[in-house]
Amino acid sequence: MMSNVVLATGLVLILIGLWGMLTHRNILRIIIAFSLIGTGTHIVIVAIGYVTNGTAPIIDRALTLLEAPARAVDPIPSALVVTAIVIGLAVTAVMLAYAIRLYESKKTLSIDAFTESKW
């Protein structure tokens, strides 16, 4: 039950991020929307890797065949999410640095100022 709630929360964050990215004209709001999409994706990946009543993925007596076999949680989704968080932080920092440079050049963060025709 809890996994379904977490999965739904992640999907809602992805949808909010997509909505924000497609409807806003301010570069900072678009960067925040991209971050929401990334966070929602991380939550979905963790929710997919969740195992109900699972044990830690450490080989010990709980996972041996001497006792009742227990299901272990897969550590790969969690490791991928940690890596994705670090990469997402770096990408967000680059996007914010680029937004600062754009603001210095045009004194605005509206996309309309940067989409003027070069004809």
C-alpha positions as CSV (number, residue, x, y, z in Angstrom):
1,M,0.0,0.0,0.0
2,M,2.7,2.5,1.0
3,S,4.6,1.7,-2.3
4,N,1.6,2.7,-4.3
5,V,1.3,6.0,-2.5
6,V,5.0,6.8,-3.0
7,L,4.7,5.8,-6.7
8,A,1.6,8.0,-7.2
9,T,3.4,10.9,-5.4
10,G,6.4,10.5,-7.8
11,L,4.1,10.5,-10.8
12,V,2.3,13.6,-9.6
13,L,5.6,15.4,-9.2
14,I,6.6,14.5,-12.7
15,L,3.3,15.8,-14.1
16,I,3.5,19.0,-12.1
17,G,7.1,19.5,-13.5
18,L,5.9,18.9,-17.1
19,W,3.1,21.3,-16.6
20,G,5.4,24.0,-15.2
21,M,8.0,23.5,-17.9
22,L,5.4,23.8,-20.7
23,T,3.4,26.7,-19.3
24,H,5.8,29.1,-17.7
25,R,7.9,31.7,-19.6
26,N,10.3,32.5,-16.8
27,I,13.7,30.6,-17.0
28,L,13.9,30.1,-13.2
29,R,10.5,28.5,-13.0
30,I,11.4,26.2,-15.9
31,I,14.6,25.2,-14.0
32,I,12.5,24.5,-10.9
33,A,10.1,22.4,-13.1
34,F,13.0,20.4,-14.4
35,S,14.1,19.7,-10.8
36,L,10.6,18.6,-10.0
37,I,10.7,16.1,-12.9
38,G,14.0,14.8,-11.6
39,T,12.8,14.4,-8.1
40,G,9.6,12.7,-9.2
41,T,11.7,10.3,-11.3
42,H,13.9,9.5,-8.3
43,I,10.8,8.8,-6.2
44,V,9.3,6.5,-8.8
45,I,12.6,4.5,-9.2
46,V,12.8,4.0,-5.4
47,A,9.1,3.0,-5.2
48,I,9.6,0.4,-8.0
49,G,12.6,-1.1,-6.1
50,Y,10.7,-1.4,-2.8
51,V,10.0,-4.9,-1.5
52,T,7.3,-5.3,1.2
53,N,8.8,-6.9,4.3
54,G,12.2,-7.1,2.6
55,T,15.4,-7.4,4.5
56,A,18.6,-5.5,3.9
57,P,20.6,-6.8,1.0
58,I,23.4,-8.1,3.2
59,I,24.3,-11.8,3.1
60,D,23.7,-13.1,6.6
61,R,21.6,-15.8,8.3
62,A,18.3,-14.1,7.2
63,L,19.1,-14.8,3.6
64,T,20.5,-18.3,3.8
65,L,18.5,-21.4,3.2
66,L,19.0,-22.6,6.8
67,E,16.0,-20.5,7.9
68,A,12.9,-19.5,6.1
69,P,14.0,-17.7,2.9
70,A,13.5,-13.9,3.1
71,R,13.2,-11.5,0.3
72,A,15.9,-8.9,0.1
73,V,15.5,-5.4,-1.2
74,D,17.3,-4.8,-4.5
75,P,20.1,-2.2,-3.8
76,I,20.5,-1.2,-7.5
77,P,17.6,1.3,-7.7
78,S,18.8,3.1,-4.6
79,A,22.3,3.3,-5.9
80,L,21.1,4.6,-9.2
81,V,19.0,7.2,-7.5
82,V,21.9,8.4,-5.4
83,T,24.0,8.8,-8.5
84,A,21.1,10.6,-10.3
85,I,20.7,13.0,-7.5
86,V,24.3,14.0,-7.7
87,I,24.1,14.4,-11.5
88,G,20.9,16.3,-11.2
89,L,22.4,18.7,-8.7
90,A,25.3,19.4,-11.1
91,V,22.9,19.9,-14.1
92,T,20.8,22.3,-12.0
93,A,23.9,24.3,-11.0
94,V,24.9,24.6,-14.7
95,M,21.4,25.7,-15.6
96,L,21.3,28.3,-12.9
97,A,24.8,29.6,-13.9
98,Y,23.5,29.9,-17.5
99,A,20.4,31.8,-16.3
100,I,22.6,34.2,-14.4
101,R,24.6,34.9,-17.6
102,L,21.4,35.3,-19.6
103,Y,20.1,37.8,-17.0
104,E,23.4,39.8,-17.2
105,S,23.1,40.0,-21.0
106,K,19.4,40.9,-21.4
107,K,18.4,42.1,-17.8
108,T,15.3,39.7,-18.0
109,L,14.6,36.0,-17.5
110,S,11.6,35.9,-19.8
111,I,12.1,33.4,-22.7
112,D,10.4,35.9,-25.0
113,A,13.4,38.2,-24.9
114,F,15.7,35.3,-26.1
115,T,13.5,34.0,-28.9
116,E,13.6,37.1,-31.2
117,S,14.1,36.3,-34.8
118,K,17.5,36.8,-36.4
119,W,16.0,37.6,-39.9
